Amino acid sequence: MKKIFSILMTTVLAFSSLTACASQSSSDASNTDAQSSAESDKLQIVTTIFPEYDWVKAILGDNTDNAEVTMLLDNGVDLHSYQPTFDDIMKISTCDLFVYVGGESDGWVEDALEEATNKNMVVINLLDVLGDTVKEEEVVEGMQAEEEEAKEAEGAEEEPEYDEHVWLSLKNTEVLSNAIAEALEKIDPENTDAYKANVASYVEQLSALDAKYQTTVDTATHKTLLFGDRFPFRYLVDDYDISYYAAFVGCSAETEASFETITFLAGKINELGLTHVLTIENSDQKIANTIIQNTKSKNQSILSLDSMQSTTSEDVANGATYLSIMNSNLEVLKEVMNG
């Protein structure tokens, strides 16, 4: 993969050089289109995933028209399987601000930043910002662990795998939003006051929603969730002391659950009297349905929580925001935890 990426980067740089030479030698170079000139004056901001993109837009506020904000994963591609395109690398190379998660799924970023042409670029790594509060992936009782692939040398110490889904905590989002505001102030100091005001307002909304989540959990009939799916919501459940069981960890690539996992989860439903099985967005619900068919009553409902890993540009155009999705997730939790 690293070799392939290096070839891609070499191609990008070569193309950039050729483009620069061509623009210098062209008789039309001095007559650049007015639109292109205007775009070059805009702040160039690149984000990898939807939550980052939406936070940036919220903090830009009325200054959004003065920035070109790109969401790389804009067509529903999962963070864990994404690979940058030629165009993606070009945008990162020249942008003013780059925001990415920073986990194992972003292993390609280091090489991309080494080859960046804008050496004044401000970079935000979400995991770095959160520091010691980042959690390692955990395998809870009954969960199907991924098969070890024995790639490391014998006797080598295994590196910890961190849970990348930090955006699913409203408390984390407050911290990350402030980091984004500080970065915007750095690259656009003329609008510092606006960014300070915008992030203060946004954090107030996050805090209010956080309080609603806490009230919902405090007054819930039961405080255990069961997922017949991957489980990317550890940061959310830890915020409110919610227990959970799930088929797989959040970053798992597994698609088939073992007989033991199905049996365990069905047994937990029977034991706890749960009325719902949860999945993440776009699930085929196959595992959830299999779990239900192995319970005593076989009448549990399936509901989904949105982990925002598949949010597209079309969803954004239709009004999806980080806050609207987290509000929708709260409504699902209310139904599940009082069922």
C-alpha atoms as one frame of an Amber mdcrd trajectory, in Angstrom:
protein
   0.000   0.000   0.000   2.813   2.404   0.887   4.485   1.776  -2.485   1.225
   2.403  -4.326   0.696   5.595  -2.361   4.222   6.795  -3.166   3.561   6.270
  -6.865   0.332   8.241  -6.533   2.117  11.083  -4.769   4.859  11.171  -7.424
   2.193  11.422 -10.101   0.444  14.219  -8.234   3.642  16.235  -7.863   4.636
  15.682 -11.478   1.203  16.796 -12.605   1.444  19.886 -10.395   4.797  20.810
 -11.922   3.553  20.344 -15.462   0.469  22.394 -14.701   2.602  25.194 -13.270
   4.912  25.197 -16.330   1.982  25.156 -18.683   0.330  28.066 -16.921   3.544
  30.109 -17.102   4.110  29.503 -20.779   0.514  29.954 -21.809  -0.348  33.258
 -23.434  -3.636  33.139 -21.548  -2.029  32.758 -18.126  -2.429  36.409 -17.223
  -6.106  36.310 -18.194  -7.178  33.755 -15.630 -10.911  33.374 -15.224 -12.341
  35.704 -12.546 -14.082  32.814 -10.862 -10.810  30.906 -10.442  -9.235  34.005
  -8.939 -12.076  34.357  -6.465 -11.821  30.715  -5.479  -8.078  31.057  -4.875
  -8.815  33.830  -2.388 -11.124  31.604  -0.387 -10.008  29.582   2.614  -9.327
  26.045   1.426 -10.489  23.557   4.068 -10.449  19.773   3.663 -12.149  17.359
   6.060 -12.257  13.609   5.814 -15.694  12.795   7.271 -19.121  14.384   7.666
 -19.002  15.364  11.369 -15.788  17.360  10.831 -17.283  18.977   7.735 -20.434
  20.015   9.582 -18.524  21.358  12.599 -16.391  23.515  10.310 -19.462  24.881
   8.522 -21.185  25.660  11.827 -18.175  27.569  13.151 -17.602  29.418   9.868
 -21.181  30.667  10.103 -21.689  33.708   7.860 -18.119  33.309   6.600 -18.966
  30.033   4.840 -19.128  31.861   1.500 -15.508  32.871   1.984 -14.353  29.263
   2.270 -14.304  26.190   0.091 -14.963  23.256   2.427 -14.425  19.739   1.105
 -15.711  16.487   2.604 -13.581  13.692   1.152 -15.884  10.817   2.149 -18.930
  12.339   0.492 -20.466   9.356  -1.273 -21.115   6.926   1.560 -17.687   5.269
   1.547 -16.854   3.907   4.991 -13.929   5.499   6.841 -12.369   2.073   7.355
 -12.175   1.240   3.646 -11.521   4.677   2.138  -8.471   5.324  -0.026  -7.695
   8.838  -1.342  -8.060   9.666  -5.020  -5.728  11.785  -7.126  -8.059  14.754
  -6.688  -8.217  14.217  -2.918  -4.420  14.339  -2.619  -4.278  17.510  -4.694
  -6.809  19.233  -2.443  -4.990  18.206   0.727  -1.630  19.290  -0.665  -2.654
  22.917  -1.088  -5.326  23.477   1.570  -5.123  25.922   4.485  -6.749  23.619
   7.046  -6.941  19.823   7.034  -9.063  17.933   9.583  -8.912  14.153   9.950
  -9.662  11.505  12.570  -6.142  10.157  13.023  -6.768   6.484  13.694  -5.552
   3.379  11.927  -7.987   4.024   9.053  -6.109   7.253   8.288  -2.741   5.556
   7.869  -2.393   7.177   4.418  -2.468  10.723   5.812   1.138  10.867   7.028
   2.514  10.391   3.515   0.036  12.898   2.090   1.105  15.584   4.558   4.806
  14.972   3.940   4.259  15.863   0.295   2.016  18.888   0.942   3.000  22.009
  -1.019   1.417  24.393   1.494   3.883  24.280   4.380   1.726  26.733   6.383
  -1.186  24.333   6.458  -2.894  23.911   9.846  -3.656  20.266  10.614  -6.123
  18.887  13.173  -5.857  15.232  14.190  -8.973  14.502  16.282  -7.337  11.744
  18.311  -4.353  13.976  19.100  -6.650  16.773  20.263  -8.488  14.410  22.628
  -5.261  12.903  23.936  -5.606  10.574  26.918  -9.398  10.510  26.684  -9.236
   8.386  23.505 -10.364   4.842  24.252  -8.957   1.541  23.092 -11.327  -0.836
  21.359 -12.855  -3.299  23.798 -14.288  -6.768  23.357 -17.205  -7.198  25.764
 -18.790 -10.449  26.860 -20.319 -12.354  23.955 -18.738 -10.175  21.290 -17.050
 -11.904  18.376 -13.409 -10.836  18.277 -11.704 -10.415  14.916  -9.372 -13.183
  13.855  -5.722 -12.345  14.420  -3.773 -12.096  11.163  -0.312 -12.738  12.615
   1.412 -10.064  10.560   3.792  -8.935  13.266   7.090 -10.581  14.051   6.908
 -13.339  16.623   7.230 -11.964  20.124   6.584  -8.367  19.042   4.352  -6.370
  21.336   0.946  -5.712  19.785   0.090  -2.032  19.445  -3.215  -0.886  20.973
  -6.135  -0.363  18.591  -7.942   2.858  19.375 -11.637   3.398  18.844 -11.813
   6.010  16.108 -15.478   6.955  16.504 -14.783   9.928  18.764 -17.395  12.138
  17.080 -20.224  10.108  18.640 -19.623  11.819  21.974 -21.196  15.242  22.406
 -18.619  15.956  25.094 -15.782  15.169  22.673 -17.425  17.338  20.054 -17.310
  20.355  22.368 -13.537  19.930  22.687 -13.044  19.329  18.968 -15.219  22.285
  17.956 -13.088  24.599  20.067  -9.960  23.200  18.392 -11.469  23.903  14.967
 -12.374  27.451  16.000  -8.799  28.078  17.127  -7.507  26.762  13.803  -9.861
  29.028  11.850  -8.709  31.993  13.919  -5.132  31.123  13.003  -5.698  30.947
   9.252  -8.210  33.805   9.162  -7.415  36.168  12.065  -9.583  38.972  10.655
 -12.699  36.966  11.620 -11.529  35.818  15.036 -14.435  37.456  16.891 -16.982
  35.768  14.626 -15.418  32.347  15.120 -15.332  32.797  18.895 -19.011  33.757
  18.915 -19.999  30.930  16.577 -18.226  28.223  18.535 -19.661  29.526  21.807
 -23.165  29.279  20.351 -22.479  25.821  18.920 -21.045  24.493  22.178 -24.146
  25.793  23.958 -26.311  23.701  21.605 -24.107  20.653  22.164 -24.312  21.100
  25.923 -28.107  21.394  25.816 -28.392  18.198  23.785 -25.938  16.456  26.108
 -28.247  17.347  29.023 -31.222  15.833  27.160 -29.290  12.600  26.661 -28.434
  12.493  30.357 -32.066  13.065  31.367 -33.224  10.342  28.994 -30.810   7.839
  30.507 -31.525   8.904  34.086 -35.249   8.307  33.623 -34.986   5.198  31.420
 -36.694   1.921  32.266 -33.522  -0.020  31.497 -29.986   0.962  30.566 -28.712
  -1.821  28.331 -28.464  -1.733  24.528 -28.012  -4.778  22.314 -26.563  -4.462
  18.799 -26.844  -7.132  16.157 -24.111  -5.334  14.265 -20.806  -3.513  14.616
 -20.688  -1.234  17.641 -19.174   2.230  16.990 -21.034   3.901  19.874 -18.697
   3.233  22.780 -17.966   6.919  23.377 -21.687   7.666  23.517 -22.584   4.881
  25.954 -19.608   5.626  28.184 -20.693   9.259  28.456 -23.968   8.192  30.066
 -23.033   4.923  31.769 -25.102   2.747  29.428 -24.337  -0.978  29.246 -24.189
  -2.762  25.913 -23.760  -6.050  24.112 -22.879  -6.325  20.427 -21.876  -8.759
  17.712 -18.650  -6.970  16.700 -16.380  -4.076  17.681 -16.879  -0.775  15.859
 -14.072  -1.152  13.340 -14.687  -4.820  12.611 -14.739  -6.008   9.009 -16.689
  -9.136   9.967 -20.068  -9.667   8.307 -21.059 -13.097   9.630 -21.670 -13.750
  13.315 -20.828 -17.124  14.828 -23.411 -19.487  16.316 -21.971 -18.716  19.761
 -22.387 -14.963  19.293 -25.954 -15.293  18.038 -26.876 -17.638  20.880 -25.310
 -15.395  23.526 -27.056 -12.249  22.299 -30.421 -13.996  21.979 -29.979 -15.297
  25.520 -29.285 -11.771  26.791 -32.504 -10.544  25.211 -34.400 -13.306  27.026
 -32.612 -12.644  30.311 -33.071  -8.860  30.292 -36.474  -8.748  28.619 -35.226
  -6.458  25.836 -37.748  -5.404  23.223 -35.389  -4.021  20.593 -32.286  -5.035
  18.667 -30.195  -2.190  17.296 -28.145  -1.855  14.118 -26.157   0.952  12.530
 -27.317   2.813   9.444 -27.552   0.940   6.125 -27.420  -2.464   7.815 -28.977
  -5.392   5.960 -30.293  -6.442   9.411 -29.458 -10.069   8.699 -27.661 -10.658
  11.997 -30.286  -8.720  13.960 -33.060 -10.836  12.456 -31.160 -14.050  13.176
 -30.748 -13.022  16.815 -34.473 -12.297  17.100 -35.393 -15.663  15.596 -33.355
 -17.332  18.342 -35.154 -15.583  21.217 -38.122 -17.040  23.062 -40.686 -14.468
  21.914 -39.222 -13.739  18.464 -41.059 -10.406  18.415 -38.372  -7.788  19.073
 -38.252  -4.698  16.869 -35.157  -3.555  14.964 -34.140   0.101  15.158 -31.018
   1.870  13.905 -28.659   4.431  15.374 -26.811   6.580  12.858 -23.029   6.509
  13.342 -22.555   9.123  10.582 -20.095   6.898   8.742 -22.193   6.849   5.570
 -23.505  10.411   5.414 -23.270  11.729   1.863 -23.221  15.096   0.128 -26.808
  14.399  -0.897 -27.773  13.995   2.768 -26.098  17.333   3.504 -27.998  18.965
   0.659 -31.206  17.569   2.139 -30.497  19.226   5.481 -28.576  16.640   7.496
 -26.417  18.140  10.237 -24.440  16.666  13.111 -26.975  18.028  15.602 -30.006
  16.781  13.646 -28.588  13.253  13.485 -27.663  13.237  17.167 -31.187  14.442
  17.969 -32.627  11.601  15.882 -30.394   9.121  17.708 -31.739  10.441  21.000
 -35.303   9.718  19.900 -34.292   6.149  19.062 -32.676   5.743  22.483 -35.839
   7.003  24.182 -37.876   4.311  22.459 -35.339   1.536  23.043 -34.616   2.304
  26.684 -38.253   2.627  27.655 -39.562  -0.295  25.641
